[in-house]
Each structure stands twice: as C-alpha cells, then as structure tokens.
Amino acid sequence: MTAKLTIGLLLVVSASLSGQWLRHLDPSLPRTKDDSPDLSAPAPRSADGHPDLSGVWAAQPSEEMKRASGESNPFGADLQFISKYALNIFADLKPEEEPLRPEAAVLLRERRAHPGAEMPTTHCLPGGVPFSTLIAPFKIIQTPRVVALLLEDNNPPRQIHTDGRALPVDPWPAWMGYSTGVWNGDTLTAQTVGFNQRSWLDAAGHPRSESMRIVERWTRRDVGHMDVEITIDDPKMYTRAFTIRHTARLLPDTDILEAVCAENERDLIHLNR
C-alpha cells in the first residue's frame, strides 16, 4: 500500500469518521453485567424469523490496516473503518494475477498516473458499490419488504428490495445500481445490476462498466459481527468473476450523521500540485 493510492479516499473519510453521536445506549442490544454490549450474543431476529441485520456497521480493518493506524501511520488518517479492499479490490493477489482485460489495464494506468485526481469521491461524487461500505460507517434498516443502507460517506441510500420483484431488464445506469434480495437460510443474498461506469471499485482506480453485476451475501454471525461475501462479475473489464470476503463489525450505541462533501471544500486546488 502507498499513500498515493489513498489521496481521494482520505478526502472523503476525513470528515465522516468524526460524524458520530457521542453515546446513545441502544435498548435492543443484549448487555453484559457491566452494561457493555454483548457482541458475541446470538444474532437478533425479526418478526418473520430472519436474522435482523439492522444496526450501524463498519468494515473490520485487516491486520495491515491496524498496523498502519499506529504512530507510524503513513496515510495521515484514522483507518479503523477502512478495509484493505477499499484501497485495492485485488489486495489478495499479486499485480500480475489481476484478471484485467486490456481496456481495464489502460484505465488503471491512466488513473494511477495522477493518484486520486480523477477519483469520483475526490469530486464529491458517490463511491458506489461495494466501495461505499468498505471505507466508512453505514447503517442498515431492515423491514419485511426492503433492506435500506444509509451510507455516511456522501452516497445516496441503497435499497435492497426483498418483496419478490425482479431485477429491471433495461435499467437506467445508476451510481448505486438496482438491488433485489432473497433469504437463503440465515444469509441475505442480494443481486445488483444497472450500474453506470463512473465509479471506481477502489482507491487504486480499478474500473467498472455498465455490464457489472454484483452478488452480495450478508450473514450476521452474532450481535457484533457480519460475514460479507461480494462477487463481482464485469465481463467488459475483467476476464473472470472474482470474490472478496470480509467482516463487518457492529458499532454499538452510536449512529451515523450526514456527510456533505462539498461543504467548505478546500482540497481540489491541491490535487495538481
């Protein structure tokens, strides 16, 4: 990892990381004898019997990110909510193993020549899927017919429709796409299509196209932990589908706040220096 790859990323998260309620006890959470949230208790369930995914969540940082968050942090920002996959969606592969098509390789080289300068979030545009849930806290609100994701980092809200509707056949290209979900046992499986090609998959600049299709599997392991599996299939940019797996952790007794990227914005003038 290098600091150059994170310029646009840090422009987004520097404001959002501080946007939390100081403390608001959640009466729905099980607690230990000292009144701390019992994060290892069984996952809560909704009235229909499915696991209730509701809560404020953030990506669990990898060991590399935890080490970078120490005094020698080269990124200059709090990394406690950032997944390694936000920096590089292919963090588990060597560069020569990345399944890039030539078109994707060209775009990646162009973007890396000017790190962060053309990143959508640098210009106060949405980070998109899956980037937005890998860099900052997000809130899930679960109802019987829709699961809503409120994203703190300047994104529109996402809706995962669980009412049986089909995915749109010819969707208007959108930043967040169009999502439907079904329950497979205790796992919510969401499919998303209809993306535009303007967002990046990560801070490194890996591209996406309008052909991209994403399958996410959300499994709440217990009160405090969610296993997340994300499979990305974009035949215009990549030679094969690929999957990342990470853990989201519950942020108890808190909430998200709004993040308005363009308010008092002072970063763009520095990008070309």
N, C-alpha and C positions, 0 to 999 in steps of 0.2 A: 504494500500500500504506500502511496505517496501523498503528500499534502496537495499537490497539484490536482489530483483527481477529485478532491473534495471541496474545491472552491465554491461551486454553485450549491452544493449540498449544505455547506455551513451557512451560506447566505439565508437559507430557508430555516434551518433549525435553530439558529442563534436566538431568534425571538420566541419560537414556540416552546422551547424547553422550560422557560420560566413561567409559562402561562398556566399555572395550576392553582386550584383552590388550596389555601394553606392546609386546612384539615376539615373534613366533614365526615363524621362517623356514619358508615353505611349500616343501617339496622338489619339488613338482609344477610350480612356476612356472619358465618359462624366464628366464634372467638375462643381463644384460649383463656386460662384462668387469669392471666394478666391483662385481659381485654385486647390483646393483639389479634388481628385477623388470622384465622386458622387456614392457611393457604394450602395445606395438604388434606383438608377435609374433602369428602366426596363432592363431585360437581353438582350444583343445583339443577333442578329440573323444572320445566314449565308445566302448565296445567295439562298439556297434551302428552306429557311423558318424555318429551325430547330434552336433552341437556339444554340448559339455558346459557347461551353464550354472552349474555348481557354483561357489561362492565367496561371499565377503562383499561385498555391493554397497550403494551408496547413490546417491540421485539426484544428478546433476551440477547444481550451482546455476547459475542463469542469470546473465547479466552484472549484472542488477539486484540479485540476491541477493549477488553478490560485492562489489558496491559497498557494500551495506548492512552487510557483515561488517567493514568498516573501522572506523576510530576513531569515525566519526560514526554507527555502527550505532544506529538508533532502537529496535530490538527488544530489546536487552539480553540477547541470547543468541547463541551460535555458530551461524551459519546455513549452515555448509559442507555439511550433509547435507540441506538443505531445498529442495525445488523450489518455484518460484513457483506451481505448480498446487496445492500444499498450502494456500497462502494463499487462492487464488481459482481454482477449476477453469476459470473463463472469463477467465483472465488475458490472453488474446489478443484479447478482444472489448471493445467499449465497453459500458457498462451497458445501454444501450437495445437492444443487439444480442443480449443473452442470451435464449435461447429458452425463457423461463419461461411455464408455464401459470399462471393466476390463483392456484391453490392453492399453488404453489411460491413465488410472489411474496409471498403473505401470510405464509407461514412464514419466509421470508428477512427480511422487515421485522421480525417479532417477535423473531427471534434477534439481529438487528443492534441492536435497541433495548437489549439487555443483552449486550454483546460478551463471548463466552466463558463466560457464566454457566451456560448450559444445554448447552454442548458436551459430548458424551459423554466425551471424554478428560479433561475437567476433573473429571469424577466417577469417574475411574479405570475407565471402560468402554472397550471396543475402539474404535479408529479406523476399522476396516473397510477395505473395498476401494473405490477404489485409494489412499485417504489414507495407509494404514499404510506403503506403500513409497515415499512421497513426503516423509516427514519424518524418517526415522531409518535407520540401517544395518539390513540384513536379510540373512539367509543362505539360499542356495539349495542344496539337496541333491538331486542328480538320480540316479534309479535307472531301470532299464528300464520299470517299471510305474507309477511315481509321481514327481512333482517336488514336493518339500516346500519351503515357505518359512517360515523361522523369523524372526519379526518382533520386533525388540528393544523396541518401544515398547508393551509391555503388551497385546499382541494374542494370541489363540490362533494356533497354527500353521495355515498353509494347506496343503491338498493339492490338486495338480492331477493327476488320475488319467489316465494315458496307456495304460491297459490295454484300451482299446476299449469300456469301459462307456458307457451312455447317461446323459444328464443325468436326474435324478429328475423324474417327471411332476408330482408334488404334494409338493414338499419342505417340511419344517418350516422356517419362516423363521429364518435364522441370521445372526449378525453378519458372518461371512466368506463366506457362500454356499456353493455346491457347484460344484466345477470339474472339467471334463474337458479334455484337451488332445490335439492331434494335431500331427504334424510336417508342415509344408509346405515341403519343401526344407530349408533351414537355419533355418527360423523355427518356434518352438513357438507354436501358436495355441491359446489357452485360452478356453473359454466358461464363464461363471459365472452361475448363477441362484439363486433361493431365498434372497434377502436379507430381513432384517427392515427396518423403516423407521426404526430408531432411530439409526443412524449418520448422519453428515454427509459430504458429498463433499469438504468443505474446511473451513478455519477460518472462512471467511466465513459459513457456515451454509447453503449450498445443499443442499436436502434430497434424499432418495431414497425410493422406495416399494418395496413388495414385488414390484412388476412389473418392477423394474430388471433388465436383462440387460447383462452386460459381456463384450466380446471383447478380449482382450489378445494382442498379438503381440510375442514376445521373440526378438530376433536378436542373438547375440553376434558383434559385428563383428570383434573381435580379443581378445587376452587381457584387455585392460583396459577395454573399452567394450562396452555393450549398448544397442542401439536398442530402445526400448519404445514401442509404439503402443497406446493404450487408447481403445476406442469404447464409449460409454455410451448405452444406449437405455432410457429410462424414460418411457413414454407417459403416465403419470399425472401426471408433474411437468414434462415438457419437451415442446415442440412438435415436436422432431425429435431424432434421434440426433446426437451430437457426438463429436469425436475430439481427443485431445491426444497429442502426441508429445514424448518427452524422452529423454535419455541417462542411463543408469546407469553409474557408474564402479566398477571393482573397488577394494576396499580390501585391498591385499596384506599378507601376513604378519601378520594380526590375526584376531580372532574377535569374535563378539557375546557378550554376557553377559545375564543376566536383568535385567528391569526390573519392579519391584513398585511400582506407582504409589501404593498406599495406605499403604505403609510410611513411618512418620514424616511423614504428610501434614499440611501446615500452610497450605495455600493457600485452602481453601474459605471460611474465615472472612473472607477479604479480598475476596471476589468482589462483595459488595453494597455495599462502601464507596465 
